[in-house]
Amino acid sequence: MNVFETALPGILVIEPEVFGDERGFFYESWNERAFARGTGLEVRFVQDNHSRSGRGVLRGLHYQVRRPQGKLVRVARGAVFDVAVDLRRSSPRFGRWVGIELSERNYRQMWVPPGFGHGFLVISEMAEVLYKSTDYYAPEHERCLLWNDCQVDVRWPLDGIEPLLSAKDRAGQPLAACELFE
């Protein structure tokens, strides 16, 4: 397993060792010991989530206050542009974002620690996204940063299309109005 830092400290890209031949491939998508050794982090996951979305679907930017979640995100089918935004007021990188492509072909995973907003845009015909989380979903604590907030200015690869958003995501708040982490 290879682990790479991104432009936002704490956000990690993980590339598992993939064993492939004419039959297909095999890799460990989660190994607690290898993750701890490669990242220096000990995390406990309590919930796995799986979503399927079509091209142009944008989910996010989601986070939970008072029950923050760390997430380990990967794509089983298709490709997404995966984004994390630093929502910790005390961080020198507050309001900054990082985005990477996660796909079934590159096998990459992104570690998004608590204190960050997370979202993704489907850039293939369809994508299945799987992620592990360190706390349970708590709708009363869920918040949504507006996907196109001009202060954050995420450069989504929309290629001239209008993203497909849920009502919740359309109603996201600008950074200046969001309930945030200290």
N, C-alpha and C positions, 0 to 999 in steps of 0.2 A: 504494500500500500504506500502510495506517495501522498504527502500532504503539502499543500501550497498555501501560503498567506495571500490574501488579496490586498487591494488598496485600503481596505477597512480592517484594521487589526481586530481579530476575533472571528471574522468571517473566513472560513477555510474551504478550500477545494480539495476534495479527496478523490484520488484515482485508485481504485482497487486493482489488484493483480488479476488479470483476466486470462483464463486458459481456454483457448479455442482450437478447434480443428474442423475437419469436414463434417462432423456431426453437429456442431454448434459451439456453445461456450459454457463456461462455468466461472462464477466468482462469488466470493463471500460479500454479500451486501451489508452485513453487519457482523462485527466480531468485537466484543467489548474490550478484550485484551489488546488487540491490534490498534483499535481506536485510541485507547489510553496511551499506548506506547508511541503512536504516531503524532498525537495531538497534545499530549500532556494533560488531557482532560478526563475526568471520570464523570460520566453522565449516566443517568438512569432514565430509560424510556418507559412510558406508561401507556402510550396509545400509538397505534399505527393508523394512518389515513391514506385513502386511495381515491383519486379523482380522475375522471375522464372528461375531456373537453375537446371541442373542435377548433379549427384554425381561427385565430383572432380573438378567442376568449381570453380576457384579462381578469385574473383573480387577485384581489389585494388592493391595497397594501394592508395586511391584517396584523394585529398584535393583541395581546391581552395584558391589561393592567391588573395589578394585585395578584394575578396568577400567571405570570409571564411564562412563555414556552420557549425552550430551545428546540430547534427542528433540524433534522438531518433529511435533506430532500434529494430525491433521485427520480429519474424518468425511466419507466419500463418500456414504453412505446412512444415513438415520435420525438419531438424536440420542443423545448421551451426556452425563453429568455427569463432566467430566474433572478430576482432582485431582492436585495436587503438594504434597508435604510436605518441608519443609526438614530435612535429616538431617545438617547440618554442625554439630558440637558448638560450634565457635567462632563461629557465627552468632548475632547478637542475636535472631534469629527462629527459633532452633532449636525443632523440634517443631510449628511452626505450619503451617497448610495454607491453600490457596486452591483453589476449585473454580469452574469455569465450564461453561456448556453449549456444546458444539461440535455443530454439526448440518449437514446438507446444505443447510439453508435459510439459515443465517447465514454459512456459508463460513469461519468463524473457524478459526484455528490457534493452538495453544499451544506456546510454546517452553519446554521444561523442561531447564535446564542440568544438567550433572553435579553430584552432591551432593544431589539431591532424589529422593525416592521418587515413583512415578507409578502411577496407576490410574484406572479409569473404571467407571461404572455405566451400563448401557444403559437409556435411559428411553423409547425408542420400541419398536415391535414387533420390530424388528431393526435392527442397526447394523453398518456396515462402517467400521472404523477403520484408517487408514493412518498410519504414522509412519516418519520417517527417523531414523537414529541415528548418532552420531559415533564409536561403537566397535562392534565385533562382539559378538554374543551370546556370553557365556562362562558356561555353566551352573555351573561351579565357583566363580564369583564372584557369582552371583546370590543375592540375599537378598530376604526378603519381610517387610515391616512388617504386622502384623495390621490388617486393614481397619477393625476397630471398636475399636481400642485406646482406652481411656478417657482416657489422658493426651493424645493427639492430638485426639480427639473430632471426627472428620470428620462433618459433618452431611449424610450421604447422603440424597437425596430418594427414600426407599424407599416412601413412601405405604402403609405397613402390610404390605408384602410381605417375604418372607424372600429375601435375595439368593442367586443360584445361584453357588457357588464351586467352584473346582478343589480337589483335595486339597492341593496346594501352598499355595493361598491360605488354606484353612482352618487350615493349620499355621503361618501367619505368626507372627512373634514380636512381643511388646509392645515399645514403644520402649525401655523400660528394659533389655531383654535383647538388643536388636539390635546387630550390628556396624555401626558408623557411620563417617562421615567426620570428620576433624578440622576 
